[in-house]
Amino acid sequence: MTSPHTSTEFVSWFRSVAPYIHAFRGKVFVLGFGGEMITDAQFVHFIHDINLLASLGVRLILVHGARPQIQLRLDESQLETESVMGMRATDPAALQCVKESVGRVHHEIAALLSMGLPNSPMANAAIRVASGNFVTACPQGVIQGVDLMHTGKVRKIHAQGITSRLEQGEVVLISPLGYSPTGEIFNLTMENVATETAIALRAEKLIFLLDTLDSVSINTAQCNSMPRELTVAESKSLLEQTTPPSGCHVPDHIRPILQSATRACEAGVMRAHLISRHCDGAILQELFTHNGIGTMISQETLLTLRKARIEDVGSILQLIEPLENEGILVRRGRELLEMEIDRFTVFEHDGIILGCAALYPFPEDNACELACLAIHPNYRSSGYGNRLLKYIENKIRSQGIHTLFILTTHAMHWFIEHGFKPATPSELPKTKQNLYNYQRRSKVLIKQL
């Protein structure tokens, strides 16, 4: 029997993921992963997660690699290939090994996607896998005097053909092979195919699963860290740095994938994600939790300070009601909040309201009251309150107002740390003095800007 505590946690968790389920339905996600994943025992768990995403209405395109399988086949055939700038020259003999390896990997993935094992996440699954000649390729040519022969790059993605398959509810599986109009076959990179596919389909997300030890190796300051979030501009700046500052190093094995992800976002893909393939349920953790577990690249910053809109009322109420119940904030009903929504500023991160504050002007005294300052409890140590306060101070300063005051019962020390001075009710604007609640006995703090 499930305990009440466990049930409460489940309900809370399910409610927290519901907005993502709603937002992702009908959206196109492109997932790129290397051949290393296919040989991993956890790959079947990844397939289960793919099934789950498909059942939620996400339109999925899987782009796989086959580098280790190709290298193994080359070694078995005792074939050596020349490389230049990280690209393998593919002669006719090597191309035969590429075709055999890619074909084997492709069919293994399709077989796993077709599973319908009882008592597993694939039970009653009806995933249909679509493949085809969706990728037109051209040769890389001669680079630094080396003819790369059958090593190519994407020339065109047949977006309409892929879209028609997605609209029929199929998962599209694409191999790192491309075909020319003259019937030639070219060996491509997974990164190139996944990136160009995401751009051509105007995908909502491009997700790369990296062959890193775990998610820590790309996210913590102790180990060549990368930021949790990057804009296109920040990512390009990071890639251009030859001697980056401590804590912002891009490991060599991640650099080409970060370049591909950045190019995708620059070309119109909404989000690109870099996550570790070794973390069980990595895709679910990245997509259905607010903080995620990897690095996300976006066209613009996800943190926004903006004027509140009427559709924000529900989110603001959800944010302030716990504080009202504790007596920290004065209670506001939905009707009052709707009437005063123009007074509010919200701190938004990736579509979720994490903070709010209201301003009430007293023009006759050249002053403003700061009220209803609230930050989501999970983010109070992230500096969001400080950023919200600074934003408001700059806003009223630009309007020629130089006095900001606040009435608080619990956060007196925090405001003193941010430059406010204790005051008395008699120092408030006359209009506010008449409204002061002596039963509540709020502390008065004033800051001269």
FENSUL-V71563 format. One record per residue. N is the residue number from 1. RES is the residue in three letters. SS is DSSP state (H for helix, E for strand, - for the rest). PHI is phi as a letter, one per 20 degrees, with the letter a starting at -180 (999 if undefined). PSI is psi as a letter, one per 30 degrees, with the letter a starting at -180 (* if undefined). Layout:
# FENSUL-V71563
{{N/RES/SS/PHI/PSI} {N/RES/SS/PHI/PSI}}
This chain:
# FENSUL-V71563
{{1/MET/-/999/k} {2/THR/-/f/k} {3/SER/-/f/l} {4/PRO/H/g/e} {5/HIS/H/f/e} {6/THR/H/f/e} {7/SER/H/f/e} {8/THR/H/f/e} {9/GLU/H/f/e} {10/PHE/H/f/e} {11/VAL/H/f/e} {12/SER/H/f/e} {13/TRP/H/f/e} {14/PHE/H/f/e} {15/ARG/H/f/e} {16/SER/H/f/f} {17/VAL/H/e/f} {18/ALA/H/g/e} {19/PRO/H/f/e} {20/TYR/H/f/e} {21/ILE/H/g/e} {22/HIS/H/f/e} {23/ALA/H/f/e} {24/PHE/H/e/f} {25/ARG/-/f/k} {26/GLY/-/n/f} {27/LYS/-/e/l} {28/VAL/E/e/k} {29/PHE/E/d/k} {30/VAL/E/d/k} {31/LEU/E/d/k} {32/GLY/E/d/k} {33/PHE/E/b/l} {34/GLY/-/e/l} {35/GLY/H/f/f} {36/GLU/H/f/e} {37/MET/H/f/e} {38/ILE/H/f/e} {39/THR/H/e/f} {40/ASP/-/e/k} {41/ALA/-/f/f} {42/GLN/-/e/f} {43/PHE/H/f/e} {44/VAL/H/f/e} {45/HIS/H/f/e} {46/PHE/H/f/e} {47/ILE/H/f/e} {48/HIS/H/f/e} {49/ASP/H/f/e} {50/ILE/H/f/e} {51/ASN/H/f/e} {52/LEU/H/f/e} {53/LEU/H/f/e} {54/ALA/H/f/e} {55/SER/H/f/f} {56/LEU/-/e/g} {57/GLY/-/n/g} {58/VAL/-/f/k} {59/ARG/E/e/j} {60/LEU/E/d/k} {61/ILE/E/c/j} {62/LEU/E/d/k} {63/VAL/E/d/j} {64/HIS/E/d/l} {65/GLY/-/d/a} {66/ALA/-/b/g} {67/ARG/H/g/e} {68/PRO/H/f/e} {69/GLN/H/f/e} {70/ILE/H/f/e} {71/GLN/H/f/e} {72/LEU/H/f/e} {73/ARG/H/f/e} {74/LEU/H/f/e} {75/ASP/H/f/e} {76/GLU/H/f/e} {77/SER/-/e/f} {78/GLN/-/l/h} {79/LEU/-/d/k} {80/GLU/-/d/k} {81/THR/-/c/l} {82/GLU/-/e/k} {83/SER/E/c/k} {84/VAL/E/b/k} {85/MET/-/l/h} {86/GLY/-/m/g} {87/MET/E/d/k} {88/ARG/E/e/k} {89/ALA/-/f/k} {90/THR/E/d/j} {91/ASP/-/e/l} {92/PRO/H/g/e} {93/ALA/H/f/e} {94/ALA/H/f/e} {95/LEU/H/f/e} {96/GLN/H/f/e} {97/CYS/H/f/e} {98/VAL/H/f/e} {99/LYS/H/f/e} {100/GLU/H/f/e} {101/SER/H/f/e} {102/VAL/H/f/e} {103/GLY/H/f/e} {104/ARG/H/f/e} {105/VAL/H/f/e} {106/HIS/H/g/e} {107/HIS/H/f/e} {108/GLU/H/f/e} {109/ILE/H/f/e} {110/ALA/H/f/e} {111/ALA/H/f/e} {112/LEU/H/f/e} {113/LEU/H/f/f} {114/SER/-/e/f} {115/MET/-/f/k} {116/GLY/-/b/h} {117/LEU/-/f/k} {118/PRO/-/f/l} {119/ASN/-/l/h} {120/SER/-/c/l} {121/PRO/-/f/f} {122/MET/-/e/g} {123/ALA/-/g/k} {124/ASN/-/m/g} {125/ALA/-/f/k} {126/ALA/-/c/h} {127/ILE/-/f/k} {128/ARG/-/d/k} {129/VAL/E/d/k} {130/ALA/E/d/k} {131/SER/-/c/l} {132/GLY/-/r/a} {133/ASN/-/e/i} {134/PHE/-/e/f} {135/VAL/E/d/j} {136/THR/E/e/k} {137/ALA/E/c/l} {138/CYS/E/c/l} {139/PRO/E/f/k} {140/GLN/-/f/f} {141/GLY/-/n/a} {142/VAL/E/d/k} {143/ILE/E/c/k} {144/GLN/-/l/h} {145/GLY/-/n/g} {146/VAL/E/d/k} {147/ASP/E/e/j} {148/LEU/-/e/f} {149/MET/E/l/c} {150/HIS/-/e/g} {151/THR/E/e/k} {152/GLY/E/c/a} {153/LYS/E/b/l} {154/VAL/E/f/k} {155/ARG/E/d/e} {156/LYS/E/b/k} {157/ILE/E/d/k} {158/HIS/-/e/i} {159/ALA/H/f/e} {160/GLN/H/f/e} {161/GLY/H/f/e} {162/ILE/H/f/e} {163/THR/H/f/e} {164/SER/H/f/e} {165/ARG/H/f/e} {166/LEU/H/f/e} {167/GLU/H/f/f} {168/GLN/-/e/g} {169/GLY/-/n/g} {170/GLU/-/e/l} {171/VAL/E/e/k} {172/VAL/E/e/k} {173/LEU/E/d/k} {174/ILE/E/c/k} {175/SER/-/e/l} {176/PRO/-/e/h} {177/LEU/E/c/k} {178/GLY/E/c/l} {179/TYR/E/c/k} {180/SER/-/e/l} {181/PRO/-/f/f} {182/THR/-/e/g} {183/GLY/-/n/g} {184/GLU/-/f/l} {185/ILE/E/d/k} {186/PHE/E/c/k} {187/ASN/E/e/k} {188/LEU/-/d/l} {189/THR/-/e/k} {190/MET/H/g/e} {191/GLU/H/f/e} {192/ASN/H/f/e} {193/VAL/H/f/e} {194/ALA/H/f/e} {195/THR/H/f/e} {196/GLU/H/f/e} {197/THR/H/f/e} {198/ALA/H/f/e} {199/ILE/H/f/e} {200/ALA/H/f/e} {201/LEU/-/e/f} {202/ARG/-/l/h} {203/ALA/-/f/k} {204/GLU/-/f/e} {205/LYS/E/b/k} {206/LEU/E/d/k} {207/ILE/E/c/k} {208/PHE/E/d/k} {209/LEU/E/e/j} {210/LEU/E/e/l} {211/ASP/-/e/h} {212/THR/-/e/l} {213/LEU/-/g/e} {214/ASP/-/a/l} {215/SER/H/f/f} {216/VAL/H/f/e} {217/SER/H/f/f} {218/ILE/H/d/g} {219/ASN/-/c/f} {220/THR/-/d/k} {221/ALA/-/f/f} {222/GLN/-/f/f} {223/CYS/-/b/i} {224/ASN/-/l/h} {225/SER/-/f/l} {226/MET/-/c/k} {227/PRO/-/f/l} {228/ARG/-/f/e} {229/GLU/E/c/k} {230/LEU/E/c/k} {231/THR/E/e/l} {232/VAL/H/g/e} {233/ALA/H/f/e} {234/GLU/H/f/e} {235/SER/H/f/e} {236/LYS/H/f/e} {237/SER/H/f/e} {238/LEU/H/f/e} {239/LEU/H/f/f} {240/GLU/H/e/f} {241/GLN/-/f/k} {242/THR/-/e/f} {243/THR/-/c/i} {244/PRO/-/f/l} {245/PRO/-/f/l} {246/SER/-/g/k} {247/GLY/-/n/g} {248/CYS/-/c/h} {249/HIS/-/e/k} {250/VAL/-/e/j} {251/PRO/-/g/k} {252/ASP/H/g/e} {253/HIS/H/f/f} {254/ILE/H/e/f} {255/ARG/H/g/e} {256/PRO/H/f/e} {257/ILE/H/f/e} {258/LEU/H/f/e} {259/GLN/H/f/e} {260/SER/H/f/e} {261/ALA/H/f/e} {262/THR/H/f/e} {263/ARG/H/f/e} {264/ALA/H/f/e} {265/CYS/H/f/e} {266/GLU/H/f/f} {267/ALA/-/e/g} {268/GLY/-/p/f} {269/VAL/-/f/k} {270/MET/-/f/e} {271/ARG/E/b/k} {272/ALA/E/c/k} {273/HIS/E/c/k} {274/LEU/E/d/j} {275/ILE/E/c/l} {276/SER/E/f/k} {277/ARG/-/f/f} {278/HIS/-/e/f} {279/CYS/-/e/j} {280/ASP/-/f/k} {281/GLY/-/m/g} {282/ALA/H/g/e} {283/ILE/H/f/e} {284/LEU/H/f/e} {285/GLN/H/f/e} {286/GLU/H/f/e} {287/LEU/H/e/e} {288/PHE/H/d/g} {289/THR/-/c/k} {290/HIS/-/f/e} {291/ASN/-/e/f} {292/GLY/-/m/a} {293/ILE/-/c/f} {294/GLY/-/c/a} {295/THR/E/d/k} {296/MET/E/d/k} {297/ILE/E/d/k} {298/SER/E/c/l} {299/GLN/-/f/e} {300/GLU/-/c/l} {301/THR/-/f/k} {302/LEU/-/e/f} {303/LEU/E/e/k} {304/THR/E/c/k} {305/LEU/E/d/k} {306/ARG/E/b/l} {307/LYS/E/f/k} {308/ALA/-/f/l} {309/ARG/-/d/l} {310/ILE/H/f/e} {311/GLU/H/f/f} {312/ASP/H/e/f} {313/VAL/H/g/e} {314/GLY/H/f/e} {315/SER/H/f/e} {316/ILE/H/f/e} {317/LEU/H/g/e} {318/GLN/H/f/e} {319/LEU/H/f/e} {320/ILE/H/e/f} {321/GLU/H/g/e} {322/PRO/H/f/e} {323/LEU/H/f/e} {324/GLU/H/f/e} {325/ASN/H/f/f} {326/GLU/-/e/f} {327/GLY/-/n/g} {328/ILE/-/f/e} {329/LEU/-/d/l} {330/VAL/-/f/k} {331/ARG/-/f/k} {332/ARG/-/c/k} {333/GLY/-/e/l} {334/ARG/H/g/e} {335/GLU/H/f/e} {336/LEU/H/f/e} {337/LEU/H/f/e} {338/GLU/H/f/e} {339/MET/H/f/e} {340/GLU/-/d/g} {341/ILE/H/f/f} {342/ASP/H/f/f} {343/ARG/H/f/f} {344/PHE/E/e/k} {345/THR/E/d/k} {346/VAL/E/c/l} {347/PHE/E/d/j} {348/GLU/E/d/k} {349/HIS/E/c/j} {350/ASP/-/l/h} {351/GLY/-/n/f} {352/ILE/E/d/k} {353/ILE/E/f/j} {354/LEU/E/d/f} {355/GLY/E/a/l} {356/CYS/E/b/l} {357/ALA/E/a/l} {358/ALA/E/c/k} {359/LEU/E/c/k} {360/TYR/E/c/j} {361/PRO/E/f/k} {362/PHE/E/c/i} {363/PRO/H/f/e} {364/GLU/H/f/f} {365/ASP/H/d/g} {366/ASN/-/l/h} {367/ALA/E/c/l} {368/CYS/E/c/k} {369/GLU/E/e/k} {370/LEU/E/e/k} {371/ALA/E/c/l} {372/CYS/E/l/h} {373/LEU/E/f/j} {374/ALA/E/b/k} {375/ILE/E/c/k} {376/HIS/-/g/k} {377/PRO/H/g/f} {378/ASN/H/f/f} {379/TYR/H/c/g} {380/ARG/-/f/f} {381/SER/-/e/g} {382/SER/-/e/g} {383/GLY/-/n/g} {384/TYR/H/f/e} {385/GLY/H/f/e} {386/ASN/H/f/e} {387/ARG/H/f/e} {388/LEU/H/f/e} {389/LEU/H/f/e} {390/LYS/H/f/e} {391/TYR/H/f/e} {392/ILE/H/f/e} {393/GLU/H/f/e} {394/ASN/H/f/e} {395/LYS/H/f/e} {396/ILE/H/f/f} {397/ARG/H/f/e} {398/SER/H/f/f} {399/GLN/-/e/g} {400/GLY/-/n/g} {401/ILE/-/e/k} {402/HIS/-/c/g} {403/THR/E/c/k} {404/LEU/E/c/k} {405/PHE/E/c/l} {406/ILE/E/b/k} {407/LEU/E/d/k} {408/THR/E/b/k} {409/THR/-/d/f} {410/HIS/-/c/f} {411/ALA/-/d/g} {412/MET/H/g/e} {413/HIS/H/f/e} {414/TRP/H/f/e} {415/PHE/H/f/e} {416/ILE/H/f/e} {417/GLU/H/f/f} {418/HIS/-/d/g} {419/GLY/-/n/g} {420/PHE/-/e/k} {421/LYS/E/d/k} {422/PRO/E/f/k} {423/ALA/E/b/a} {424/THR/-/d/l} {425/PRO/H/g/f} {426/SER/H/f/f} {427/GLU/H/e/f} {428/LEU/-/f/l} {429/PRO/-/g/k} {430/LYS/H/g/e} {431/THR/H/f/e} {432/LYS/H/f/e} {433/GLN/H/g/e} {434/ASN/-/f/f} {435/LEU/-/d/f} {436/TYR/-/f/k} {437/ASN/-/e/j} {438/TYR/-/f/f} {439/GLN/-/f/e} {440/ARG/-/f/e} {441/ARG/-/l/h} {442/SER/-/f/k} {443/LYS/E/f/k} {444/VAL/E/d/k} {445/LEU/E/c/k} {446/ILE/E/c/k} {447/LYS/E/c/k} {448/GLN/E/e/k} {449/LEU/-/e/*}}
